[in-house]
Amino acid sequence: MKTIRKVVLLSSALMLLVLPTVTNAEENSNSPLHWGFKKGENGRQADAGRMFEVILEDHGAVYKGDENAKDLYLTFDNGYENGYTAKILDILKKEKVTAAFFITGHYLKSAPELVDRMAKEGHIIGNHSWHHPDLTQISDEKIKQELEMVRAETERITGRKHMNYLRPPRGIFSERTMAIAKEAGYTHVFWSLAFVDWNTDQQKGAQYAYDKIMTQVHPGAVLLLHTVSKDNADALENVIRDLKKQGYSFKSLDELMLKKAGMKNPMLY
């Protein structure tokens, strides 16, 4: 009996040592996830599915807004400059639209004057990491370094000390990377409208970009466009004007987050 009791006590002690580790691993899984969704059509919202919806909710992330409001959130990814961002900024200024630009270290180093212009014209500057790596394949400390390098250089160029939004490179993420970013003060911003627009040697004309956007658009859409695309730059003005004619309003990510938080009077925020 004494031997049996010792075995039971030893087993219980081992379970107490092991269980916390297992629980922590489950909470911060590093299994790579690749962002994707069923595209919106005929005014119906895009749908990322239950699994992604739960993960995003757990980590305070977003990919679309209110299905009952004709609000749109225009975002761009800026990995490098290809000569079209100034035109895009001109259009946004003309149409009085605020957008978010997710930038990399390469962009900060090669086009600081455009980053400064984004800030001065009231656009949100988001973090797209310094080297554009798969964040699930690097250490916690390296992730923090990637994000901080972008934040610090953006502050040096624009004077803005804080960055609030992160878009993971290549749309690859995990619960571990989301937790690290959230701890560093970032909200993950994914998207609910996109198409293959980043291949600079496979541009198909402004009408192609226009059609891809207009057929997927839906209330609450977070649009992802790449500034390297000539098609996007050429189509953007007509896209904005025609969506306004359809009753859509372009809002900022800050407005999306205020609405998500359920604040009745954003002016008090």
C-alpha positions as CSV (number, residue, x, y, z in Angstrom):
1,M,0.0,0.0,0.0
2,K,2.8,2.4,0.9
3,T,4.4,1.8,-2.5
4,I,1.1,2.4,-4.3
5,R,0.6,5.7,-2.3
6,K,4.1,6.8,-3.3
7,V,3.4,6.1,-7.0
8,V,0.1,8.1,-6.8
9,L,1.7,11.0,-5.0
10,L,4.6,11.1,-7.5
11,S,2.2,11.0,-10.5
12,S,0.1,13.8,-9.0
13,A,3.3,15.9,-8.5
14,L,4.4,15.3,-12.1
15,M,1.0,16.4,-13.4
16,L,1.1,19.6,-11.4
17,L,4.5,20.4,-13.1
18,V,3.4,19.5,-16.6
19,L,-0.1,21.0,-16.8
20,P,0.8,24.7,-16.6
21,T,3.2,24.2,-19.5
22,V,0.6,22.5,-21.7
23,T,-1.9,25.2,-21.0
24,N,0.5,27.9,-21.9
25,A,1.4,26.2,-25.2
26,E,-2.3,26.0,-26.1
27,E,-2.9,29.6,-25.3
28,N,0.0,30.8,-27.4
29,S,0.3,28.3,-30.2
30,N,2.9,29.1,-32.9
31,S,1.2,27.0,-35.6
32,P,1.4,29.2,-38.7
33,L,-1.9,30.5,-39.9
34,H,-2.4,32.0,-43.4
35,W,-5.0,34.7,-43.6
36,G,-7.9,34.0,-46.0
37,F,-11.6,34.4,-46.4
38,K,-14.6,33.8,-48.6
39,K,-14.8,37.0,-50.8
40,G,-17.7,39.4,-50.5
41,E,-20.1,39.7,-53.4
42,N,-23.3,41.5,-54.2
43,G,-22.9,43.7,-51.1
44,R,-22.5,40.7,-48.7
45,Q,-19.6,40.8,-46.3
46,A,-16.5,38.6,-46.7
47,D,-16.4,35.7,-44.3
48,A,-13.2,34.4,-42.7
49,G,-14.9,31.5,-40.9
50,R,-15.5,30.6,-37.3
51,M,-11.9,29.6,-36.5
52,F,-10.4,32.9,-37.6
53,E,-13.3,34.9,-36.1
54,V,-12.6,33.4,-32.7
55,I,-8.8,33.9,-32.8
56,L,-9.2,37.5,-33.9
57,E,-11.7,38.2,-31.2
58,D,-9.5,36.7,-28.6
59,H,-6.6,39.0,-29.6
60,G,-8.6,42.1,-30.3
61,A,-7.8,42.0,-34.1
62,V,-10.0,43.2,-36.9
63,Y,-10.6,42.4,-40.6
64,K,-14.0,44.1,-41.3
65,G,-16.4,46.5,-39.7
66,D,-20.2,46.8,-39.1
67,E,-22.2,44.9,-41.7
68,N,-25.0,47.4,-41.3
69,A,-23.0,50.5,-42.0
70,K,-21.7,51.5,-45.4
71,D,-18.3,52.4,-44.0
72,L,-15.1,51.5,-45.8
73,Y,-11.5,51.4,-44.5
74,L,-8.8,52.0,-47.1
75,T,-5.4,50.5,-46.4
76,F,-2.2,50.1,-48.4
77,D,0.8,47.9,-48.0
78,N,4.1,49.7,-48.8
79,G,7.0,47.2,-49.1
80,Y,8.9,49.4,-51.5
81,E,8.3,52.5,-53.6
82,N,7.5,52.0,-57.2
83,G,6.6,55.6,-58.2
84,Y,2.9,55.6,-57.6
85,T,2.4,56.6,-53.9
86,A,2.6,60.3,-54.6
87,K,-0.3,60.0,-57.1
88,I,-2.3,58.0,-54.6
89,L,-1.7,60.6,-51.9
90,D,-2.8,63.3,-54.4
91,I,-6.1,61.5,-55.0
92,L,-6.7,60.9,-51.3
93,K,-6.1,64.6,-50.6
94,K,-8.4,65.6,-53.4
95,E,-11.2,63.3,-52.3
96,K,-10.7,64.0,-48.6
97,V,-10.1,60.3,-47.7
98,T,-8.0,59.1,-44.8
99,A,-6.1,55.9,-45.4
100,A,-3.6,53.7,-43.5
101,F,-0.2,52.8,-44.9
102,F,1.6,49.7,-43.6
103,I,5.3,50.3,-44.2
104,T,8.5,48.3,-44.0
105,G,12.1,49.2,-43.1
106,H,13.0,49.3,-46.8
107,Y,10.2,51.8,-47.4
108,L,11.3,54.0,-44.5
109,K,14.9,54.1,-45.8
110,S,14.1,54.6,-49.5
111,A,11.1,56.9,-49.3
112,P,11.2,58.9,-46.1
113,E,9.8,62.0,-47.7
114,L,6.6,60.1,-48.7
115,V,6.3,58.7,-45.1
116,D,6.6,62.3,-43.8
117,R,3.9,63.4,-46.3
118,M,1.6,60.6,-45.2
119,A,1.8,61.8,-41.6
120,K,1.4,65.5,-42.4
121,E,-1.7,64.8,-44.5
122,G,-3.3,63.0,-41.7
123,H,-3.0,59.3,-42.7
124,I,-2.3,56.5,-40.3
125,I,1.1,54.8,-40.6
126,G,1.0,51.2,-39.6
127,N,3.8,48.6,-38.9
128,H,4.5,46.0,-41.6
129,S,7.8,44.9,-39.9
130,W,11.3,46.0,-40.8
131,H,12.5,43.0,-43.0
132,H,9.1,41.6,-43.9
133,P,9.8,38.1,-42.4
134,D,7.4,35.3,-41.6
135,L,6.9,36.3,-37.9
136,T,6.1,32.8,-36.9
137,Q,9.6,31.7,-37.8
138,I,11.5,34.2,-35.6
139,S,12.0,34.5,-31.8
140,D,9.9,36.6,-29.5
141,E,12.7,39.1,-29.1
142,K,13.3,39.3,-32.9
143,I,9.6,40.1,-33.4
144,K,9.8,42.9,-30.9
145,Q,12.9,44.2,-32.6
146,E,11.3,44.1,-36.1
147,L,8.4,46.2,-34.8
148,E,10.4,48.6,-32.7
149,M,12.8,49.4,-35.6
150,V,9.9,50.5,-37.7
151,R,8.3,52.5,-34.9
152,A,11.6,54.3,-34.0
153,E,12.4,55.2,-37.6
154,T,8.9,56.4,-38.2
155,E,9.2,58.6,-35.1
156,R,12.5,60.0,-36.4
157,I,11.0,60.9,-39.7
158,T,7.6,62.1,-38.7
159,G,7.8,62.9,-35.0
160,R,5.0,60.4,-34.2
161,K,5.9,58.3,-31.2
162,H,3.2,55.7,-31.3
163,M,2.1,53.1,-33.8
164,N,-1.1,51.3,-33.1
165,Y,-1.7,48.9,-36.0
166,L,0.2,45.9,-37.4
167,R,-0.3,44.0,-40.5
168,P,1.7,40.7,-40.5
169,P,3.9,40.2,-43.5
170,R,2.5,37.8,-46.1
171,G,-0.6,37.5,-44.0
172,I,1.1,34.8,-41.9
173,F,0.6,34.8,-38.1
174,S,0.0,32.7,-35.1
175,E,-1.5,33.1,-31.7
176,R,2.0,33.5,-30.3
177,T,2.9,36.4,-32.7
178,M,-0.5,38.0,-32.1
179,A,0.1,37.9,-28.3
180,I,3.6,39.4,-28.6
181,A,2.3,42.2,-30.8
182,K,-0.6,42.9,-28.6
183,E,1.7,43.1,-25.6
184,A,3.7,45.7,-27.5
185,G,0.6,47.8,-28.0
186,Y,-0.4,46.7,-31.5
187,T,-3.8,45.8,-33.0
188,H,-3.6,43.3,-35.9
189,V,-5.4,44.6,-38.9
190,F,-6.2,42.1,-41.6
191,W,-8.5,42.7,-44.6
192,S,-11.8,41.6,-46.2
193,L,-11.1,42.8,-49.8
194,A,-8.0,42.1,-51.8
195,F,-6.8,40.7,-55.1
196,V,-3.5,39.9,-56.8
197,D,-2.3,43.4,-57.4
198,W,1.4,43.3,-56.3
199,N,3.0,41.7,-59.4
200,T,4.4,44.7,-61.1
201,D,5.1,42.7,-64.3
202,Q,1.5,41.5,-64.5
203,Q,-0.5,44.7,-64.4
204,K,-3.8,44.4,-66.3
205,G,-5.0,48.0,-66.5
206,A,-7.1,50.3,-64.4
207,Q,-10.4,48.7,-65.4
208,Y,-9.2,45.4,-64.0
209,A,-8.4,46.9,-60.6
210,Y,-11.6,48.8,-60.6
211,D,-13.7,45.7,-61.3
212,K,-11.9,43.6,-58.7
213,I,-12.6,46.2,-56.1
214,M,-16.2,47.0,-57.0
215,T,-17.3,43.4,-57.3
216,Q,-16.0,42.5,-53.8
217,V,-17.0,45.7,-52.0
218,H,-19.3,45.4,-49.0
219,P,-20.3,47.3,-45.9
220,G,-17.5,47.4,-43.4
221,A,-14.9,46.3,-45.9
222,V,-11.2,46.8,-45.0
223,L,-9.6,47.2,-48.4
224,L,-6.0,46.0,-48.9
225,L,-4.2,47.6,-51.9
226,H,-0.5,47.7,-52.8
227,T,1.0,51.0,-53.8
228,V,3.4,49.3,-56.2
229,S,0.5,48.7,-58.6
230,K,0.0,51.1,-61.5
231,D,-3.5,49.7,-62.0
232,N,-4.5,50.7,-58.4
233,A,-3.1,54.2,-58.8
234,D,-4.9,54.7,-62.1
235,A,-8.2,53.2,-60.8
236,L,-8.3,54.8,-57.4
237,E,-10.0,58.1,-58.1
238,N,-12.9,56.5,-60.0
239,V,-13.2,53.8,-57.3
240,I,-13.5,56.4,-54.5
241,R,-15.9,58.6,-56.5
242,D,-18.2,55.8,-57.6
243,L,-18.3,54.2,-54.1
244,K,-19.3,57.5,-52.6
245,K,-22.1,57.7,-55.2
246,Q,-23.3,54.3,-53.9
247,G,-23.5,55.8,-50.4
248,Y,-20.3,54.5,-49.0
249,S,-18.2,56.6,-46.6
250,F,-14.4,56.2,-46.1
251,K,-13.4,56.1,-42.5
252,S,-10.1,55.7,-40.6
253,L,-8.9,52.7,-38.7
254,D,-9.2,54.8,-35.5
255,E,-12.9,55.2,-36.2
256,L,-13.2,51.5,-36.8
257,M,-11.6,50.7,-33.4
258,L,-13.8,53.3,-31.6
259,K,-16.9,51.8,-33.1
260,K,-15.7,48.3,-32.2
261,A,-15.2,49.4,-28.7
262,G,-18.7,50.6,-28.6
263,M,-17.9,54.2,-27.5
264,K,-21.0,56.3,-27.8
265,N,-19.1,59.6,-27.9
266,P,-15.7,59.2,-29.7
267,M,-15.0,62.9,-29.1
268,L,-14.4,62.1,-25.4
269,Y,-11.8,59.5,-26.3
